[in-house]
Amino acid sequence: MTDNNDAKARRTAQGLIQGYIGPDHKVLDMKVFHSALVQALREAQRKADADIAQVLTFDEARPLL
């Protein structure tokens, strides 16, 4: 994953945390929660990239009608 995608995952995680976690929500270890969220976002991006590559490869192999 590129540095740009890592930065995007971190920004997205920060935005989700700020937008969702309020004073009435309990997170015992925010650093661990943030790290887990960033990791999940990175994995989702890797999976999406792999799925797109597979679709593109399939489309290129299929003859045009």
N, CA, C, O and CB atoms as a CASP TS submission, in Angstrom:
PFRMAT TS
TARGET T0000
AUTHOR 0000-0000-0000
METHOD Language model
MODEL 1
PARENT N/A
ATOM      1  N   MET     1       0.852  -1.167   0.000  1.00  0.00           N
ATOM      2  CA  MET     1       0.000   0.000   0.000  1.00  0.00           C
ATOM      3  C   MET     1       0.894   1.225   0.000  1.00  0.00           C
ATOM      4  O   MET     1       1.938   1.247   0.652  1.00  0.00           O
ATOM      5  CB  MET     1      -0.967   0.000   1.216  1.00  0.00           C
ATOM      6  N   THR     2       0.487   2.218  -0.717  1.00  0.00           N
ATOM      7  CA  THR     2       1.294   3.420  -0.820  1.00  0.00           C
ATOM      8  C   THR     2       1.147   4.272   0.436  1.00  0.00           C
ATOM      9  O   THR     2       0.227   4.090   1.233  1.00  0.00           O
ATOM     10  CB  THR     2       0.900   4.223  -2.061  1.00  0.00           C
ATOM     11  N   ASP     3       2.086   5.210   0.588  1.00  0.00           N
ATOM     12  CA  ASP     3       2.013   6.132   1.721  1.00  0.00           C
ATOM     13  C   ASP     3       0.722   6.943   1.671  1.00  0.00           C
ATOM     14  O   ASP     3       0.132   7.245   2.709  1.00  0.00           O
ATOM     15  CB  ASP     3       3.231   7.071   1.732  1.00  0.00           C
ATOM     16  N   ASN     4       0.283   7.296   0.453  1.00  0.00           N
ATOM     17  CA  ASN     4      -0.948   8.060   0.301  1.00  0.00           C
ATOM     18  C   ASN     4      -2.144   7.278   0.832  1.00  0.00           C
ATOM     19  O   ASN     4      -3.005   7.847   1.503  1.00  0.00           O
ATOM     20  CB  ASN     4      -1.168   8.430  -1.164  1.00  0.00           C
ATOM     21  N   ASN     5      -2.207   5.977   0.538  1.00  0.00           N
ATOM     22  CA  ASN     5      -3.306   5.154   1.040  1.00  0.00           C
ATOM     23  C   ASN     5      -3.224   4.977   2.546  1.00  0.00           C
ATOM     24  O   ASN     5      -4.258   4.927   3.213  1.00  0.00           O
ATOM     25  CB  ASN     5      -3.304   3.795   0.358  1.00  0.00           C
ATOM     26  N   ASP     6      -2.015   4.880   3.101  1.00  0.00           N
ATOM     27  CA  ASP     6      -1.862   4.799   4.556  1.00  0.00           C
ATOM     28  C   ASP     6      -2.381   6.072   5.212  1.00  0.00           C
ATOM     29  O   ASP     6      -3.096   6.022   6.213  1.00  0.00           O
ATOM     30  CB  ASP     6      -0.382   4.563   4.938  1.00  0.00           C
ATOM     31  N   ALA     7      -2.014   7.212   4.637  1.00  0.00           N
ATOM     32  CA  ALA     7      -2.471   8.496   5.177  1.00  0.00           C
ATOM     33  C   ALA     7      -3.984   8.610   5.074  1.00  0.00           C
ATOM     34  O   ALA     7      -4.633   9.128   5.983  1.00  0.00           O
ATOM     35  CB  ALA     7      -1.800   9.667   4.439  1.00  0.00           C
ATOM     36  N   LYS     8      -4.546   8.129   3.974  1.00  0.00           N
ATOM     37  CA  LYS     8      -5.999   8.167   3.799  1.00  0.00           C
ATOM     38  C   LYS     8      -6.685   7.294   4.845  1.00  0.00           C
ATOM     39  O   LYS     8      -7.710   7.690   5.400  1.00  0.00           O
ATOM     40  CB  LYS     8      -6.388   7.705   2.381  1.00  0.00           C
ATOM     41  N   ALA     9      -6.133   6.113   5.120  1.00  0.00           N
ATOM     42  CA  ALA     9      -6.706   5.231   6.148  1.00  0.00           C
ATOM     43  C   ALA     9      -6.662   5.903   7.514  1.00  0.00           C
ATOM     44  O   ALA     9      -7.630   5.832   8.271  1.00  0.00           O
ATOM     45  CB  ALA     9      -5.951   3.886   6.194  1.00  0.00           C
ATOM     46  N   ARG    10      -5.544   6.554   7.834  1.00  0.00           N
ATOM     47  CA  ARG    10      -5.434   7.238   9.129  1.00  0.00           C
ATOM     48  C   ARG    10      -6.426   8.399   9.233  1.00  0.00           C
ATOM     49  O   ARG    10      -7.063   8.580  10.271  1.00  0.00           O
ATOM     50  CB  ARG    10      -4.001   7.755   9.338  1.00  0.00           C
ATOM     51  N   ARG    11      -6.559   9.186   8.159  1.00  0.00           N
ATOM     52  CA  ARG    11      -7.508  10.308   8.161  1.00  0.00           C
ATOM     53  C   ARG    11      -8.946   9.805   8.284  1.00  0.00           C
ATOM     54  O   ARG    11      -9.752  10.380   9.015  1.00  0.00           O
ATOM     55  CB  ARG    11      -7.351  11.150   6.877  1.00  0.00           C
ATOM     56  N   THR    12      -9.254   8.745   7.574  1.00  0.00           N
ATOM     57  CA  THR    12     -10.599   8.180   7.640  1.00  0.00           C
ATOM     58  C   THR    12     -10.906   7.679   9.041  1.00  0.00           C
ATOM     59  O   THR    12     -11.985   7.928   9.578  1.00  0.00           O
ATOM     60  CB  THR    12     -10.756   7.045   6.628  1.00  0.00           C
ATOM     61  N   ALA    13      -9.954   6.973   9.628  1.00  0.00           N
ATOM     62  CA  ALA    13     -10.136   6.475  10.997  1.00  0.00           C
ATOM     63  C   ALA    13     -10.355   7.629  11.963  1.00  0.00           C
ATOM     64  O   ALA    13     -11.250   7.574  12.806  1.00  0.00           O
ATOM     65  CB  ALA    13      -8.919   5.640  11.439  1.00  0.00           C
ATOM     66  N   GLN    14      -9.547   8.667  11.844  1.00  0.00           N
ATOM     67  CA  GLN    14      -9.678   9.826  12.737  1.00  0.00           C
ATOM     68  C   GLN    14     -11.041  10.483  12.566  1.00  0.00           C
ATOM     69  O   GLN    14     -11.682  10.856  13.549  1.00  0.00           O
ATOM     70  CB  GLN    14      -8.557  10.851  12.466  1.00  0.00           C
ATOM     71  N   GLY    15     -11.483  10.626  11.318  1.00  0.00           N
ATOM     72  CA  GLY    15     -12.790  11.225  11.065  1.00  0.00           C
ATOM     73  C   GLY    15     -13.929  10.386  11.615  1.00  0.00           C
ATOM     74  O   GLY    15     -14.884  10.921  12.178  1.00  0.00           O
ATOM     75  N   LEU    16     -13.830   9.060  11.451  1.00  0.00           N
ATOM     76  CA  LEU    16     -14.864   8.178  11.996  1.00  0.00           C
ATOM     77  C   LEU    16     -14.910   8.263  13.517  1.00  0.00           C
ATOM     78  O   LEU    16     -15.985   8.307  14.115  1.00  0.00           O
ATOM     79  CB  LEU    16     -14.617   6.730  11.559  1.00  0.00           C
ATOM     80  N   ILE    17     -13.744   8.284  14.127  1.00  0.00           N
ATOM     81  CA  ILE    17     -13.691   8.365  15.592  1.00  0.00           C
ATOM     82  C   ILE    17     -14.282   9.688  16.062  1.00  0.00           C
ATOM     83  O   ILE    17     -15.100   9.703  16.982  1.00  0.00           O
ATOM     84  CB  ILE    17     -12.235   8.215  16.101  1.00  0.00           C
ATOM     85  N   GLN    18     -13.886  10.785  15.453  1.00  0.00           N
ATOM     86  CA  GLN    18     -14.380  12.091  15.874  1.00  0.00           C
ATOM     87  C   GLN    18     -15.878  12.237  15.623  1.00  0.00           C
ATOM     88  O   GLN    18     -16.590  12.867  16.406  1.00  0.00           O
ATOM     89  CB  GLN    18     -13.623  13.195  15.150  1.00  0.00           C
ATOM     90  N   GLY    19     -16.349  11.649  14.522  1.00  0.00           N
ATOM     91  CA  GLY    19     -17.759  11.776  14.189  1.00  0.00           C
ATOM     92  C   GLY    19     -18.663  10.833  14.956  1.00  0.00           C
ATOM     93  O   GLY    19     -19.857  11.103  15.090  1.00  0.00           O
ATOM     94  N   TYR    20     -18.132   9.743  15.458  1.00  0.00           N
ATOM     95  CA  TYR    20     -18.975   8.741  16.102  1.00  0.00           C
ATOM     96  C   TYR    20     -18.786   8.657  17.611  1.00  0.00           C
ATOM     97  O   TYR    20     -19.763   8.553  18.353  1.00  0.00           O
ATOM     98  CB  TYR    20     -18.706   7.406  15.499  1.00  0.00           C
ATOM     99  N   ILE    21     -17.564   8.701  18.061  1.00  0.00           N
ATOM    100  CA  ILE    21     -17.299   8.536  19.489  1.00  0.00           C
ATOM    101  C   ILE    21     -17.586   9.854  20.200  1.00  0.00           C
ATOM    102  O   ILE    21     -16.910  10.858  19.975  1.00  0.00           O
ATOM    103  CB  ILE    21     -15.829   8.079  19.740  1.00  0.00           C
ATOM    104  N   GLY    22     -18.576   9.832  21.040  1.00  0.00           N
ATOM    105  CA  GLY    22     -18.936  11.019  21.808  1.00  0.00           C
ATOM    106  C   GLY    22     -18.654  10.802  23.278  1.00  0.00           C
ATOM    107  O   GLY    22     -18.111   9.769  23.669  1.00  0.00           O
ATOM    108  N   PRO    23     -19.021  11.777  24.090  1.00  0.00           N
ATOM    109  CA  PRO    23     -18.743  11.676  25.526  1.00  0.00           C
ATOM    110  C   PRO    23     -19.486  10.528  26.204  1.00  0.00           C
ATOM    111  O   PRO    23     -19.079  10.067  27.270  1.00  0.00           O
ATOM    112  CB  PRO    23     -19.104  12.970  26.204  1.00  0.00           C
ATOM    113  N   ASP    24     -20.580  10.064  25.584  1.00  0.00           N
ATOM    114  CA  ASP    24     -21.333   8.975  26.205  1.00  0.00           C
ATOM    115  C   ASP    24     -20.867   7.594  25.747  1.00  0.00           C
ATOM    116  O   ASP    24     -21.410   6.586  26.200  1.00  0.00           O
ATOM    117  CB  ASP    24     -22.802   9.134  25.903  1.00  0.00           C
ATOM    118  N   HIS    25     -19.879   7.527  24.863  1.00  0.00           N
ATOM    119  CA  HIS    25     -19.326   6.256  24.402  1.00  0.00           C
ATOM    120  C   HIS    25     -18.062   5.943  25.204  1.00  0.00           C
ATOM    121  O   HIS    25     -17.272   6.832  25.522  1.00  0.00           O
ATOM    122  CB  HIS    25     -19.017   6.300  22.871  1.00  0.00           C
ATOM    123  N   LYS    26     -17.896   4.687  25.515  1.00  0.00           N
ATOM    124  CA  LYS    26     -16.745   4.273  26.321  1.00  0.00           C
ATOM    125  C   LYS    26     -15.746   3.500  25.467  1.00  0.00           C
ATOM    126  O   LYS    26     -16.065   2.431  24.948  1.00  0.00           O
ATOM    127  CB  LYS    26     -17.201   3.413  27.518  1.00  0.00           C
ATOM    128  N   VAL    27     -14.552   4.034  25.323  1.00  0.00           N
ATOM    129  CA  VAL    27     -13.444   3.345  24.667  1.00  0.00           C
ATOM    130  C   VAL    27     -12.310   3.337  25.686  1.00  0.00           C
ATOM    131  O   VAL    27     -11.808   4.391  26.075  1.00  0.00           O
ATOM    132  CB  VAL    27     -13.016   4.048  23.294  1.00  0.00           C
ATOM    133  N   LEU    28     -11.913   2.153  26.109  1.00  0.00           N
ATOM    134  CA  LEU    28     -10.928   2.056  27.176  1.00  0.00           C
ATOM    135  C   LEU    28      -9.534   2.453  26.713  1.00  0.00           C
ATOM    136  O   LEU    28      -8.796   3.095  27.460  1.00  0.00           O
ATOM    137  CB  LEU    28     -10.901   0.652  27.725  1.00  0.00           C
ATOM    138  N   ASP    29      -9.167   2.085  25.505  1.00  0.00           N
ATOM    139  CA  ASP    29      -7.828   2.397  25.016  1.00  0.00           C
ATOM    140  C   ASP    29      -7.950   2.946  23.592  1.00  0.00           C
ATOM    141  O   ASP    29      -7.972   2.189  22.621  1.00  0.00           O
ATOM    142  CB  ASP    29      -6.899   1.131  25.057  1.00  0.00           C
ATOM    143  N   MET    30      -8.028   4.262  23.488  1.00  0.00           N
ATOM    144  CA  MET    30      -8.257   4.906  22.199  1.00  0.00           C
ATOM    145  C   MET    30      -7.138   4.601  21.209  1.00  0.00           C
ATOM    146  O   MET    30      -7.407   4.451  20.017  1.00  0.00           O
ATOM    147  CB  MET    30      -8.391   6.409  22.381  1.00  0.00           C
ATOM    148  N   LYS    31      -5.905   4.506  21.662  1.00  0.00           N
ATOM    149  CA  LYS    31      -4.792   4.223  20.759  1.00  0.00           C
ATOM    150  C   LYS    31      -4.957   2.841  20.109  1.00  0.00           C
ATOM    151  O   LYS    31      -4.742   2.691  18.906  1.00  0.00           O
ATOM    152  CB  LYS    31      -3.451   4.300  21.522  1.00  0.00           C
ATOM    153  N   VAL    32      -5.333   1.851  20.894  1.00  0.00           N
ATOM    154  CA  VAL    32      -5.556   0.505  20.370  1.00  0.00           C
ATOM    155  C   VAL    32      -6.763   0.496  19.426  1.00  0.00           C
ATOM    156  O   VAL    32      -6.719  -0.126  18.365  1.00  0.00           O
ATOM    157  CB  VAL    32      -5.768  -0.500  21.529  1.00  0.00           C
ATOM    158  N   PHE    33      -7.834   1.183  19.812  1.00  0.00           N
ATOM    159  CA  PHE    33      -9.020   1.266  18.975  1.00  0.00           C
ATOM    160  C   PHE    33      -8.671   1.914  17.632  1.00  0.00           C
ATOM    161  O   PHE    33      -9.071   1.413  16.581  1.00  0.00           O
ATOM    162  CB  PHE    33     -10.134   2.060  19.690  1.00  0.00           C
ATOM    163  N   HIS    34      -7.943   3.005  17.661  1.00  0.00           N
ATOM    164  CA  HIS    34      -7.539   3.707  16.434  1.00  0.00           C
ATOM    165  C   HIS    34      -6.676   2.802  15.562  1.00  0.00           C
ATOM    166  O   HIS    34      -6.888   2.728  14.351  1.00  0.00           O
ATOM    167  CB  HIS    34      -6.772   5.005  16.774  1.00  0.00           C
ATOM    168  N   SER    35      -5.721   2.125  16.153  1.00  0.00           N
ATOM    169  CA  SER    35      -4.843   1.223  15.393  1.00  0.00           C
ATOM    170  C   SER    35      -5.632   0.102  14.731  1.00  0.00           C
ATOM    171  O   SER    35      -5.384  -0.240  13.575  1.00  0.00           O
ATOM    172  CB  SER    35      -3.769   0.629  16.308  1.00  0.00           C
ATOM    173  N   ALA    36      -6.581  -0.466  15.462  1.00  0.00           N
ATOM    174  CA  ALA    36      -7.398  -1.540  14.897  1.00  0.00           C
ATOM    175  C   ALA    36      -8.265  -1.031  13.754  1.00  0.00           C
ATOM    176  O   ALA    36      -8.440  -1.723  12.751  1.00  0.00           O
ATOM    177  CB  ALA    36      -8.275  -2.166  15.979  1.00  0.00           C
ATOM    178  N   LEU    37      -8.802   0.159  13.897  1.00  0.00           N
ATOM    179  CA  LEU    37      -9.631   0.742  12.841  1.00  0.00           C
ATOM    180  C   LEU    37      -8.802   1.033  11.600  1.00  0.00           C
ATOM    181  O   LEU    37      -9.242   0.752  10.486  1.00  0.00           O
ATOM    182  CB  LEU    37     -10.310   2.026  13.335  1.00  0.00           C
ATOM    183  N   VAL    38      -7.610   1.592  11.773  1.00  0.00           N
ATOM    184  CA  VAL    38      -6.722   1.854  10.636  1.00  0.00           C
ATOM    185  C   VAL    38      -6.366   0.543   9.937  1.00  0.00           C
ATOM    186  O   VAL    38      -6.378   0.477   8.708  1.00  0.00           O
ATOM    187  CB  VAL    38      -5.434   2.585  11.101  1.00  0.00           C
ATOM    188  N   GLN    39      -6.052  -0.492  10.703  1.00  0.00           N
ATOM    189  CA  GLN    39      -5.714  -1.788  10.116  1.00  0.00           C
ATOM    190  C   GLN    39      -6.894  -2.352   9.326  1.00  0.00           C
ATOM    191  O   GLN    39      -6.707  -2.889   8.234  1.00  0.00           O
ATOM    192  CB  GLN    39      -5.287  -2.779  11.213  1.00  0.00           C
ATOM    193  N   ALA    40      -8.099  -2.235   9.865  1.00  0.00           N
ATOM    194  CA  ALA    40      -9.291  -2.722   9.162  1.00  0.00           C
ATOM    195  C   ALA    40      -9.515  -1.950   7.866  1.00  0.00           C
ATOM    196  O   ALA    40      -9.884  -2.543   6.852  1.00  0.00           O
ATOM    197  CB  ALA    40     -10.531  -2.606  10.064  1.00  0.00           C
ATOM    198  N   LEU    41      -9.299  -0.650   7.885  1.00  0.00           N
ATOM    199  CA  LEU    41      -9.450   0.158   6.675  1.00  0.00           C
ATOM    200  C   LEU    41      -8.399  -0.215   5.631  1.00  0.00           C
ATOM    201  O   LEU    41      -8.705  -0.281   4.440  1.00  0.00           O
ATOM    202  CB  LEU    41      -9.349   1.651   7.014  1.00  0.00           C
ATOM    203  N   ARG    42      -7.177  -0.456   6.065  1.00  0.00           N
ATOM    204  CA  ARG    42      -6.125  -0.876   5.128  1.00  0.00           C
ATOM    205  C   ARG    42      -6.478  -2.212   4.479  1.00  0.00           C
ATOM    206  O   ARG    42      -6.328  -2.375   3.268  1.00  0.00           O
ATOM    207  CB  ARG    42      -4.765  -0.983   5.852  1.00  0.00           C
ATOM    208  N   GLU    43      -6.950  -3.173   5.289  1.00  0.00           N
ATOM    209  CA  GLU    43      -7.337  -4.487   4.765  1.00  0.00           C
ATOM    210  C   GLU    43      -8.481  -4.362   3.771  1.00  0.00           C
ATOM    211  O   GLU    43      -8.475  -5.012   2.726  1.00  0.00           O
ATOM    212  CB  GLU    43      -7.737  -5.426   5.909  1.00  0.00           C
ATOM    213  N   ALA    44      -9.456  -3.534   4.093  1.00  0.00           N
ATOM    214  CA  ALA    44     -10.590  -3.328   3.187  1.00  0.00           C
ATOM    215  C   ALA    44     -10.117  -2.736   1.868  1.00  0.00           C
ATOM    216  O   ALA    44     -10.602  -3.127   0.806  1.00  0.00           O
ATOM    217  CB  ALA    44     -11.645  -2.410   3.834  1.00  0.00           C
ATOM    218  N   GLN    45      -9.176  -1.796   1.920  1.00  0.00           N
ATOM    219  CA  GLN    45      -8.647  -1.190   0.699  1.00  0.00           C
ATOM    220  C   GLN    45      -7.871  -2.216  -0.123  1.00  0.00           C
ATOM    221  O   GLN    45      -8.003  -2.258  -1.346  1.00  0.00           O
ATOM    222  CB  GLN    45      -7.746   0.009   1.040  1.00  0.00           C
ATOM    223  N   ARG    46      -7.061  -3.047   0.543  1.00  0.00           N
ATOM    224  CA  ARG    46      -6.314  -4.092  -0.173  1.00  0.00           C
ATOM    225  C   ARG    46      -7.265  -5.074  -0.855  1.00  0.00           C
ATOM    226  O   ARG    46      -7.040  -5.484  -1.994  1.00  0.00           O
ATOM    227  CB  ARG    46      -5.382  -4.847   0.796  1.00  0.00           C
ATOM    228  N   LYS    47      -8.328  -5.444  -0.143  1.00  0.00           N
ATOM    229  CA  LYS    47      -9.300  -6.372  -0.721  1.00  0.00           C
ATOM    230  C   LYS    47     -10.013  -5.729  -1.909  1.00  0.00           C
ATOM    231  O   LYS    47     -10.212  -6.376  -2.937  1.00  0.00           O
ATOM    232  CB  LYS    47     -10.325  -6.814   0.342  1.00  0.00           C
ATOM    233  N   ALA    48     -10.388  -4.486  -1.775  1.00  0.00           N
ATOM    234  CA  ALA    48     -11.049  -3.786  -2.878  1.00  0.00           C
ATOM    235  C   ALA    48     -10.126  -3.685  -4.084  1.00  0.00           C
ATOM    236  O   ALA    48     -10.562  -3.891  -5.217  1.00  0.00           O
ATOM    237  CB  ALA    48     -11.495  -2.385  -2.437  1.00  0.00           C
ATOM    238  N   ASP    49      -8.860  -3.373  -3.852  1.00  0.00           N
ATOM    239  CA  ASP    49      -7.891  -3.295  -4.949  1.00  0.00           C
ATOM    240  C   ASP    49      -7.743  -4.645  -5.644  1.00  0.00           C
ATOM    241  O   ASP    49      -7.682  -4.712  -6.872  1.00  0.00           O
ATOM    242  CB  ASP    49      -6.525  -2.818  -4.427  1.00  0.00           C
ATOM    243  N   ALA    50      -7.685  -5.720  -4.859  1.00  0.00           N
ATOM    244  CA  ALA    50      -7.552  -7.058  -5.432  1.00  0.00           C
ATOM    245  C   ALA    50      -8.803  -7.435  -6.221  1.00  0.00           C
ATOM    246  O   ALA    50      -8.702  -8.017  -7.301  1.00  0.00           O
ATOM    247  CB  ALA    50      -7.290  -8.092  -4.325  1.00  0.00           C
ATOM    248  N   ASP    51      -9.977  -7.107  -5.690  1.00  0.00           N
ATOM    249  CA  ASP    51     -11.228  -7.398  -6.390  1.00  0.00           C
ATOM    250  C   ASP    51     -11.304  -6.639  -7.711  1.00  0.00           C
ATOM    251  O   ASP    51     -11.725  -7.195  -8.725  1.00  0.00           O
ATOM    252  CB  ASP    51     -12.432  -7.042  -5.507  1.00  0.00           C
ATOM    253  N   ILE    52     -10.902  -5.388  -7.702  1.00  0.00           N
ATOM    254  CA  ILE    52     -10.921  -4.579  -8.923  1.00  0.00           C
ATOM    255  C   ILE    52      -9.950  -5.155  -9.945  1.00  0.00           C
ATOM    256  O   ILE    52     -10.275  -5.247 -11.129  1.00  0.00           O
ATOM    257  CB  ILE    52     -10.566  -3.106  -8.613  1.00  0.00           C
ATOM    258  N   ALA    53      -8.766  -5.540  -9.496  1.00  0.00           N
ATOM    259  CA  ALA    53      -7.777  -6.125 -10.410  1.00  0.00           C
ATOM    260  C   ALA    53      -8.313  -7.415 -11.024  1.00  0.00           C
ATOM    261  O   ALA    53      -8.103  -7.673 -12.209  1.00  0.00           O
ATOM    262  CB  ALA    53      -6.448  -6.398  -9.673  1.00  0.00           C
ATOM    263  N   GLN    54      -9.000  -8.221 -10.226  1.00  0.00           N
ATOM    264  CA  GLN    54      -9.554  -9.471 -10.734  1.00  0.00           C
ATOM    265  C   GLN    54     -10.648  -9.190 -11.764  1.00  0.00           C
ATOM    266  O   GLN    54     -10.708  -9.866 -12.790  1.00  0.00           O
ATOM    267  CB  GLN    54     -10.110 -10.324  -9.580  1.00  0.00           C
ATOM    268  N   VAL    55     -11.490  -8.231 -11.515  1.00  0.00           N
ATOM    269  CA  VAL    55     -12.554  -7.885 -12.459  1.00  0.00           C
ATOM    270  C   VAL    55     -11.955  -7.357 -13.757  1.00  0.00           C
ATOM    271  O   VAL    55     -12.396  -7.724 -14.846  1.00  0.00           O
ATOM    272  CB  VAL    55     -13.510  -6.840 -11.845  1.00  0.00           C
ATOM    273  N   LEU    56     -10.957  -6.500 -13.638  1.00  0.00           N
ATOM    274  CA  LEU    56     -10.332  -5.939 -14.832  1.00  0.00           C
ATOM    275  C   LEU    56      -9.665  -7.032 -15.651  1.00  0.00           C
ATOM    276  O   LEU    56      -9.746  -7.022 -16.879  1.00  0.00           O
ATOM    277  CB  LEU    56      -9.310  -4.862 -14.452  1.00  0.00           C
ATOM    278  N   THR    57      -9.010  -7.969 -14.990  1.00  0.00           N
ATOM    279  CA  THR    57      -8.363  -9.074 -15.689  1.00  0.00           C
ATOM    280  C   THR    57      -9.416  -9.928 -16.394  1.00  0.00           C
ATOM    281  O   THR    57      -9.214 -10.345 -17.535  1.00  0.00           O
ATOM    282  CB  THR    57      -7.533  -9.935 -14.704  1.00  0.00           C
ATOM    283  N   PHE    58     -10.521 -10.184 -15.729  1.00  0.00           N
ATOM    284  CA  PHE    58     -11.596 -10.983 -16.310  1.00  0.00           C
ATOM    285  C   PHE    58     -12.187 -10.261 -17.528  1.00  0.00           C
ATOM    286  O   PHE    58     -12.420 -10.882 -18.565  1.00  0.00           O
ATOM    287  CB  PHE    58     -12.698 -11.264 -15.252  1.00  0.00           C
ATOM    288  N   ASP    59     -12.426  -8.964 -17.403  1.00  0.00           N
ATOM    289  CA  ASP    59     -13.011  -8.193 -18.505  1.00  0.00           C
ATOM    290  C   ASP    59     -12.080  -8.145 -19.707  1.00  0.00           C
ATOM    291  O   ASP    59     -12.544  -8.202 -20.846  1.00  0.00           O
ATOM    292  CB  ASP    59     -13.338  -6.774 -18.048  1.00  0.00           C
ATOM    293  N   GLU    60     -10.781  -8.043 -19.475  1.00  0.00           N
ATOM    294  CA  GLU    60      -9.824  -7.978 -20.569  1.00  0.00           C
ATOM    295  C   GLU    60      -9.746  -9.313 -21.315  1.00  0.00           C
ATOM    296  O   GLU    60      -9.494  -9.342 -22.519  1.00  0.00           O
ATOM    297  CB  GLU    60      -8.443  -7.585 -20.038  1.00  0.00           C
ATOM    298  N   ALA    61      -9.962 -10.405 -20.601  1.00  0.00           N
ATOM    299  CA  ALA    61      -9.861 -11.728 -21.217  1.00  0.00           C
ATOM    300  C   ALA    61     -11.121 -12.089 -22.012  1.00  0.00           C
ATOM    301  O   ALA    61     -11.082 -12.956 -22.885  1.00  0.00           O
ATOM    302  CB  ALA    61      -9.606 -12.784 -20.145  1.00  0.00           C
ATOM    303  N   ARG    62     -12.224 -11.425 -21.709  1.00  0.00           N
ATOM    304  CA  ARG    62     -13.499 -11.737 -22.349  1.00  0.00           C
ATOM    305  C   ARG    62     -13.559 -11.045 -23.720  1.00  0.00           C
ATOM    306  O   ARG    62     -13.282  -9.849 -23.802  1.00  0.00           O
ATOM    307  CB  ARG    62     -14.698 -11.291 -21.447  1.00  0.00           C
ATOM    308  N   PRO    63     -13.908 -11.753 -24.784  1.00  0.00           N
ATOM    309  CA  PRO    63     -14.004 -11.107 -26.095  1.00  0.00           C
ATOM    310  C   PRO    63     -15.198 -10.166 -26.155  1.00  0.00           C
ATOM    311  O   PRO    63     -16.236 -10.414 -25.541  1.00  0.00           O
ATOM    312  CB  PRO    63     -14.109 -12.157 -27.203  1.00  0.00           C
ATOM    313  N   LEU    64     -15.037  -9.109 -26.887  1.00  0.00           N
ATOM    314  CA  LEU    64     -16.116  -8.152 -27.068  1.00  0.00           C
ATOM    315  C   LEU    64     -17.128  -8.708 -28.056  1.00  0.00           C
ATOM    316  O   LEU    64     -16.746  -9.347 -29.036  1.00  0.00           O
ATOM    317  CB  LEU    64     -15.572  -6.794 -27.551  1.00  0.00           C
ATOM    318  N   LEU    65     -18.384  -8.480 -27.818  1.00  0.00           N
ATOM    319  CA  LEU    65     -19.445  -8.970 -28.702  1.00  0.00           C
ATOM    320  C   LEU    65     -19.779  -7.946 -29.755  1.00  0.00           C
ATOM    321  O   LEU    65     -20.651  -8.183 -30.591  1.00  0.00           O
ATOM    322  CB  LEU    65     -20.695  -9.323 -27.907  1.00  0.00           C
TER
END
